[in-house]
Amino acid sequence: MSYSRPSDHAAPGGLNHYVSEVRRYPMLTAGDEGELARRWRDKRDRLASERLVTSHLRLVARIARSFLGYGLPLEDLIAEGNQGLLRSIDRFDPDAGFRLSTYATWWIRAAIQEYILRSYSLVKMGTTAAQKKLFFNLRRLKGEMEEFEGGDLAPESVAKIAAHLRVTPDEVISMNRRLGGRDYSLNVPIGVEGDDEWQDWLTDDTEDQESRYGEHEERTQRRHKLVAALETLSDRERHIIAMRRLRDRPVTLDVLSREFGVSRERVRQIEVKAIEKLRRVMTESGV
């Protein structure tokens, strides 16, 4: 699948015309959406994929507008968001129990955020999930704290932001300085007569975007398969697994033995049997 950029449409009115045009495409009912998604998944029906794309272009435009504060052209943000939409449609499972818009939103936002991180600075802005969260939330938090002046943040503001976003104070200070500073071209030659540029000395050891998307997709599939595997358990087995294995603070065997009126050892046996059953089902499903 492919889709053009908003600027590729040379119709009168430019971007405003594009935004008004995408609103003309009808929204799909859940039934129509499921049928079209199956036609694309099973038969690679391009007309079906086109209808899925066009019915969600307004979603892309709406999400793209929320990132206008980073000073990048809206048409570029929309173009990147459209690429995320295409990836989501290619991976969407219509039988998973949720709408395409719910699934696509993550892909659209991820594509736009990756573009902003690439474009905002020629030097890596952040590699961890926490650093990216800091990058995309720092301005909003500064506004809420009325930190409108340039320069370093007040120590108490640094501490609040660091605690809220679960990063270190040093990371907050560093990111704030980066956002307030200038970017310098890495195409500047090193030395007066040298042919080498600063960018020639930079390395990128992070995983590429496709790998991260693949990992996200794999985790999603594992969650779906785990839910399906849990359905093969009896009510008692499922309850014990949920209390013992799916909680931050597992319930003790003693509590469950009183709840079911059996011994602690019997609860432990049920738990072991249920785990073995889950492993067998998950293995048979290819996990």
C-alpha positions in Angstrom: 0.0 0.0 0.0 1.1 3.6 -0.6 -0.4 7.0 -0.1 0.7 10.5 -1.2 1.6 13.4 0.9 -1.0 16.2 1.5 1.3 18.6 -0.5 1.1 16.2 -3.5 -2.5 17.3 -4.0 -2.2 20.4 -6.2 -5.8 21.3 -5.7 -6.7 24.9 -4.9 -6.4 25.8 -1.3 -3.4 23.6 -0.5 -3.4 22.0 2.9 -6.8 23.4 4.0 -8.3 21.9 0.9 -6.8 18.5 1.7 -8.1 18.6 5.2 -11.6 19.4 4.0 -11.4 16.8 1.3 -10.6 13.9 3.7 -13.7 14.8 5.7 -15.8 13.8 2.7 -14.8 10.2 3.0 -17.5 8.3 5.0 -16.9 6.7 8.3 -17.2 2.9 8.4 -19.5 0.9 10.6 -17.9 -1.9 12.7 -19.3 -4.5 10.3 -18.1 -2.8 7.1 -14.6 -2.2 8.7 -14.3 -5.9 9.7 -15.3 -7.1 6.2 -12.8 -4.8 4.5 -10.0 -5.7 6.9 -10.6 -9.4 6.2 -10.6 -8.8 2.5 -7.2 -7.0 2.8 -5.8 -9.6 5.2 -6.9 -12.7 3.3 -7.1 -11.6 -0.4 -4.9 -8.4 -0.5 -7.8 -6.6 -2.0 -6.4 -3.1 -2.7 -9.9 -1.5 -3.0 -10.6 -2.7 0.5 -7.3 -1.3 1.8 -8.0 2.0 0.1 -11.4 2.3 1.8 -9.8 1.6 5.2 -7.1 4.2 4.6 -9.4 7.0 3.3 -11.9 6.5 6.1 -9.2 7.1 8.7 -7.3 10.1 7.1 -9.2 12.5 9.3 -7.9 10.6 12.3 -4.4 11.1 11.1 -5.0 14.9 10.5 -6.4 15.3 14.0 -3.5 13.5 15.7 -1.0 15.4 13.5 -2.5 18.8 14.6 -1.7 17.9 18.3 2.0 17.9 17.4 2.0 21.4 15.8 3.9 22.9 18.8 7.2 21.5 17.6 7.4 23.9 14.7 7.3 21.3 11.9 5.0 21.7 8.8 1.5 20.1 9.4 1.7 18.5 5.9 4.9 16.7 6.9 3.3 15.5 10.2 0.3 14.2 8.3 2.5 12.5 5.7 4.3 10.6 8.5 1.1 9.8 10.2 -0.3 8.4 7.0 2.7 6.0 6.9 1.9 4.9 10.4 -1.8 4.3 9.4 -0.6 2.1 6.5 1.5 0.0 8.8 -1.4 -0.4 11.2 -3.8 -1.5 8.5 -1.2 -4.1 7.2 -1.0 -5.6 10.7 -4.6 -5.1 11.9 -6.4 -8.2 13.1 -10.2 -7.6 12.6 -11.0 -10.6 14.8 -9.1 -9.3 17.8 -12.2 -7.5 19.2 -11.3 -3.8 18.8 -11.8 -1.1 16.1 -9.1 -0.1 13.7 -9.0 3.5 15.0 -8.0 2.2 18.4 -5.2 0.1 17.0 -4.1 2.7 14.4 -3.8 5.5 16.9 -0.6 4.1 18.5 1.0 3.5 15.1 0.1 7.0 13.8 1.5 8.7 17.0 4.6 6.6 17.0 5.4 7.5 13.3 4.9 11.2 14.0 6.9 11.1 17.2 9.8 9.3 15.4 9.7 11.9 12.7 9.8 14.8 15.2 12.7 13.2 17.0 14.6 12.8 13.8 13.8 16.3 12.6 14.0 18.3 15.8 17.7 17.8 16.2 20.5 16.3 14.1 21.9 14.8 17.3 20.0 12.0 19.1 17.4 13.6 21.4 16.5 10.5 23.4 16.7 6.8 23.1 14.8 5.4 26.0 11.0 5.4 26.4 11.4 7.7 29.5 13.5 10.2 27.5 11.0 10.3 24.7 8.2 10.8 27.2 10.2 13.7 28.7 10.7 15.2 25.3 7.0 15.2 24.4 5.7 16.3 27.8 8.3 18.8 29.1 6.8 21.9 27.4 3.3 21.1 28.7 4.5 20.5 32.3 6.5 23.8 32.1 3.4 25.6 31.1 1.4 24.1 33.9 4.1 25.3 36.3 4.2 28.7 34.7 7.9 28.3 33.8 7.7 30.6 30.8 11.1 32.2 31.2 14.2 30.9 29.3 17.1 29.4 31.0 17.3 26.7 33.6 14.2 25.5 35.5 13.8 26.2 39.2 15.1 23.3 41.3 11.6 22.6 42.7 10.2 22.4 39.1 13.0 20.0 38.1 12.2 17.8 41.0 8.4 17.8 40.2 8.9 17.0 36.5 11.5 14.3 37.3 9.1 12.6 39.8 6.1 12.9 37.5 7.9 11.4 34.4 10.1 9.0 36.4 13.4 10.3 35.0 16.4 11.8 36.8 16.7 15.6 37.6 19.8 15.6 35.4 17.8 14.3 32.4 15.2 17.1 33.0 17.9 19.8 33.1 19.6 18.4 30.0 16.5 18.1 27.9 15.3 21.6 28.9 18.6 23.0 27.8 18.4 21.0 24.5 15.0 22.3 23.8 16.0 25.8 24.5 19.2 25.7 22.5 20.1 25.9 18.8 20.8 23.0 16.5 24.0 23.2 14.5 24.4 21.5 11.1 26.4 18.3 11.1 27.3 18.9 7.5 29.9 21.5 8.5 33.4 20.3 7.4 35.9 19.3 10.0 38.9 21.6 9.6 39.5 24.1 6.9 40.5 21.9 4.0 39.1 18.5 5.1 36.4 16.6 3.3 35.0 14.9 6.4 31.9 16.3 8.1 30.9 16.0 11.7 28.0 13.6 10.7 30.6 11.1 9.5 31.7 10.5 13.1 28.2 9.8 14.4 27.0 6.3 15.0 23.5 5.1 15.7 23.4 1.9 17.8 19.7 2.0 18.5 17.2 -0.5 17.0 15.5 0.7 13.9 11.8 1.7 13.9 10.7 -1.4 12.2 12.3 -3.6 14.9 10.5 -1.6 17.6 7.2 -2.0 15.8 7.9 -5.7 15.4 8.5 -6.1 19.1 5.3 -4.2 19.9 3.4 -6.4 17.5 4.8 -9.5 19.1 4.0 -8.4 22.6 0.4 -7.6 21.4 0.1 -11.1 19.9 1.4 -12.7 23.0 -1.2 -10.9 25.1 -4.0 -12.0 22.8 -2.8 -15.6 22.9 -2.4 -15.5 26.7 -6.0 -14.3 27.0 -7.2 -17.1 24.7 -5.2 -19.6 26.7 -6.7 -18.5 30.0 -10.1 -19.2 28.5 -9.2 -22.9 28.4 -8.9 -23.0 32.2 -11.7 -23.7 34.6 -13.1 -20.8 36.6 -11.1 -21.9 39.7 -7.9 -22.4 37.8 -8.2 -19.0 36.1 -9.0 -17.3 39.4 -6.0 -18.8 41.1 -3.7 -17.9 38.2 -5.0 -14.4 38.3 -4.5 -14.0 42.0 -1.1 -15.8 42.1 0.6 -14.8 38.8 -1.1 -11.7 37.3 -1.0 -9.3 40.3 1.7 -7.0 41.4 1.3 -8.5 44.9 0.4 -12.2 44.6 -2.3 -13.5 47.0 -0.9 -16.1 49.4 -1.8 -19.8 49.3 -3.2 -19.5 52.7 -5.8 -16.8 51.6 -6.8 -18.9 48.6 -7.1 -22.1 50.6 -9.6 -20.4 52.9 -11.5 -19.0 49.9 -11.9 -22.4 48.3 -12.1 -24.5 51.4 -9.2 -26.7 50.5 -5.6 -27.1 51.8 -2.7 -24.8 50.8 -1.1 -27.8 49.1 -4.2 -28.4 47.0 -4.2 -24.8 45.9 -0.5 -25.1 44.9 -1.3 -28.3 42.9 -4.1 -26.5 41.0 -1.7 -23.6 40.3 1.0 -25.9 38.9 -1.5 -27.8 36.8 -2.9 -24.6 35.4 0.5 -23.3 34.5 1.4 -26.5 32.7 -1.9 -26.3 30.8 -1.2 -22.6 29.8 2.3 -23.5 28.6 1.0 -26.4 26.5 -1.7 -24.2 24.9 0.8 -21.3 24.3 3.3 -23.7 22.8 0.7 -25.2 20.4 -0.3 -21.7 19.3 3.3 -21.0 18.3 4.4 -18.8 21.3 
